[in-house]
Amino acid sequence: MRWLTWLVISIASLSLLIRDEVMGTSVSICITNCVQCKQMYGPYFKGKACGDSCLSSNGEWVPDCNNPGTLRSFLKRLY
């Protein structure tokens, strides 16, 4: 019976590690995209706000520099 308990705990721990690794990758991709958008849009792009959004959403939201609709809240107005 103890081996069954150990097996369940091991599988649960492994699944948490895998989930954290995937989420870390998503956040990394999100932040990388924010950097690319900052390079594309320069001073008109709020890079820090984009990065903060990546962290708060755990990488679930990823900006697309070619789709201004996904960047609406991070673009500064020209006037």
C-alpha positions in Angstrom: 0.0 0.0 0.0 2.9 2.4 0.7 4.2 1.9 -2.8 0.9 3.0 -4.2 1.0 6.2 -2.1 4.5 6.8 -3.2 3.6 6.3 -6.8 0.6 8.7 -6.6 2.8 11.4 -5.0 5.6 10.9 -7.5 3.2 11.2 -10.5 1.6 14.3 -9.0 5.0 15.9 -8.4 6.1 15.1 -11.9 3.0 16.6 -13.5 3.5 19.8 -11.5 7.1 20.0 -12.7 6.1 19.5 -16.4 3.3 22.1 -16.1 5.7 24.7 -14.6 8.2 24.0 -17.4 5.5 24.6 -20.0 4.2 27.7 -18.4 7.8 29.1 -18.1 8.3 28.5 -21.8 5.0 30.4 -22.6 6.1 33.4 -20.4 9.5 33.4 -22.2 7.9 33.4 -25.6 5.5 36.2 -24.5 8.4 38.4 -23.3 10.4 37.7 -26.4 7.5 38.8 -28.5 7.2 42.0 -26.4 10.9 42.7 -27.1 10.4 42.2 -30.8 7.4 44.5 -30.8 9.4 47.2 -28.9 12.1 46.9 -31.6 9.5 47.3 -34.3 7.4 50.1 -32.9 10.2 51.9 -30.9 9.1 54.7 -28.6 5.4 54.1 -29.6 5.3 50.7 -27.8 5.0 50.3 -24.0 7.4 47.4 -23.6 7.3 47.3 -19.8 3.5 47.1 -19.7 3.6 44.3 -22.3 6.1 42.3 -20.1 4.0 42.9 -17.0 1.0 41.5 -18.9 3.0 38.4 -19.8 3.8 37.8 -16.2 0.3 38.4 -14.9 -1.2 36.1 -17.4 1.4 33.4 -17.0 2.1 33.5 -20.7 -1.5 32.7 -21.7 -1.7 35.9 -23.7 1.0 36.3 -26.3 1.4 39.6 -28.3 1.6 39.4 -32.1 3.5 42.3 -33.5 1.9 41.9 -36.9 -1.6 42.2 -35.4 -2.1 45.7 -33.9 -5.4 44.4 -32.4 -3.4 42.4 -29.9 -1.2 45.4 -29.0 -3.9 48.0 -28.7 -3.3 48.7 -25.0 0.5 48.9 -25.5 0.7 51.4 -28.4 1.1 55.1 -27.6 -0.9 57.6 -29.5 0.9 59.8 -32.0 -0.8 63.0 -30.8 
